[in-house]
Amino acid sequence: MRFRTEDSRLRRLEAALAEGTISSTDENGEVVRLTGSGLQLGFELLRIADEAGETAFDLRPSDLPDDMRREAALWSRAEVREEHGTAAKAVQELCRAITQNDGER
């Protein structure tokens, strides 16, 4: 029987908990796990842009409700990898563009 240290058990537990999630960081630098591909957020951003007569890449953080602004910020900092799929990458790119749009129109 193989002896497992507390460190190795914690690493295995963290890996099991993180399975199927995407790591990000909140505004305080704390690790946050995102679930799903972000498509729901992406569609909501497209809807807001459409209602404003803009493209989604032209949205600014101030155009979004607080909860959506926080979620977009999390997705902009997410550690999206190839195995997460193209949808997650597209949502991340959109969220990065939005969070970097902070000037006036």
C-alpha positions in Angstrom: 0.0 0.0 0.0 1.3 3.4 -1.0 1.5 6.1 1.6 -0.1 9.4 0.6 0.9 12.6 2.1 -1.6 15.3 3.0 -0.2 17.4 0.1 -0.8 14.7 -2.5 -4.3 14.1 -1.1 -5.1 17.8 -1.4 -3.8 17.9 -5.0 -6.0 15.0 -5.9 -9.0 16.5 -4.2 -8.5 19.9 -6.0 -8.1 18.1 -9.3 -11.3 16.2 -8.8 -13.2 19.4 -7.8 -11.8 21.4 -10.7 -12.7 18.7 -13.3 -15.0 20.3 -15.9 -14.4 23.9 -14.7 -12.2 26.8 -15.9 -10.0 28.6 -13.5 -10.1 32.3 -13.2 -9.4 35.0 -10.6 -11.8 37.5 -9.0 -11.0 41.2 -8.4 -9.2 40.2 -5.2 -6.9 37.7 -6.9 -8.8 34.7 -5.4 -9.2 31.6 -7.5 -12.7 31.1 -8.9 -14.0 28.1 -10.9 -16.2 28.9 -13.9 -18.6 26.2 -15.1 -19.8 25.6 -18.6 -18.7 27.3 -21.8 -19.9 30.8 -21.1 -22.4 30.7 -24.0 -25.3 32.0 -21.8 -23.2 35.0 -21.0 -22.1 35.4 -24.6 -25.7 35.4 -25.8 -26.8 37.9 -23.1 -23.9 40.2 -24.2 -25.1 39.9 -27.8 -28.7 40.7 -26.8 -27.6 43.8 -24.9 -25.5 44.9 -27.8 -28.3 44.3 -30.3 -30.7 46.4 -28.1 -28.2 49.2 -28.0 -27.6 49.0 -31.8 -24.0 48.1 -31.4 -21.7 45.1 -31.9 -20.9 43.2 -28.8 -17.2 44.1 -29.2 -18.2 47.8 -28.8 -19.9 47.3 -25.4 -18.3 48.9 -22.4 -18.4 47.6 -18.8 -20.7 50.5 -17.9 -23.2 49.1 -20.4 -23.7 46.0 -18.4 -25.6 45.2 -15.2 -23.3 44.7 -12.2 -23.6 41.0 -12.0 -22.9 40.6 -15.8 -20.0 43.0 -15.5 -18.4 40.8 -12.8 -19.0 37.7 -14.8 -17.5 39.2 -17.9 -14.4 40.2 -15.9 -14.1 36.7 -14.6 -14.3 35.3 -18.1 -11.7 37.9 -19.4 -9.2 36.5 -16.8 -10.1 32.8 -17.3 -7.5 30.2 -18.1 -9.2 28.9 -21.2 -7.4 26.0 -22.9 -8.0 24.1 -26.0 -9.9 21.3 -24.3 -12.5 23.9 -23.1 -13.7 24.4 -26.7 -14.0 27.2 -29.1 -17.2 28.6 -27.5 -15.3 29.3 -24.2 -12.5 30.9 -26.1 -14.9 33.1 -28.1 -16.6 34.2 -24.9 -13.3 35.0 -23.3 -12.2 37.1 -26.3 -15.4 39.0 -26.2 -15.2 39.6 -22.5 -11.6 40.8 -22.8 -12.6 43.3 -25.5 -15.5 44.6 -23.4 -13.4 44.9 -20.2 -10.7 46.9 -22.2 -13.3 49.3 -23.6 -13.3 52.0 -21.0 -13.2 55.3 -23.0 -16.1 57.4 -24.2 -17.9 56.7 -27.5 
